[in-house]
Amino acid sequence: MTTKHPEHPGGCLCGAVRFVASGEPIGSNHCHCGMCRKDSGSGVSTFVAFPTNAVTWDGKPREYESSPGKYRGFCPKCGSSITWRKGDDDSFIDFRLGTFDDPSRFKTKKHLWMRTALPSFAGIDPEIEHFD
């Protein structure tokens, strides 16, 4: 008997870049660092990580090296921010939560870079892990 892994389709705003992440995510977090705020234009960025080999693409994001060895993927047509990855670790890739067709399927597990979180930002869940 073969068990079908859940599929999580998503893509950019214009549809030029589409992906399907299969299986369960290996992590999910809210990042409060200044670079993620700049990249997302929001008070916090939410990511869901999958093994790289569990992802198929239709169209590919372009990448920008935002800091040494850290790459942010975006749609070359509409500019939507899609991914984050560590250049020296190709075992996983982080997807922006909002790029999934059904982002409600995921639950965030951690808050990262809390020391840089905006003091007035609402929505910090005390029930999940926090890291500085």
Beta strands, then each sheet from edge to edge (+ up, - down):
strand 1: 7-11
strand 2: 18-22
strand 3: 27-31
strand 4: 45-51
strand 5: 55-58
strand 6: 62-67
strand 7: 70-74
strand 8: 81-86
strand 9: 92-96
strand 10: 110-112
strand 11: 129-130
sheet 1: 1+ 2- 5+
sheet 2: 6+ 7- 8+ 9- 4+ 3- 10- 11-
end
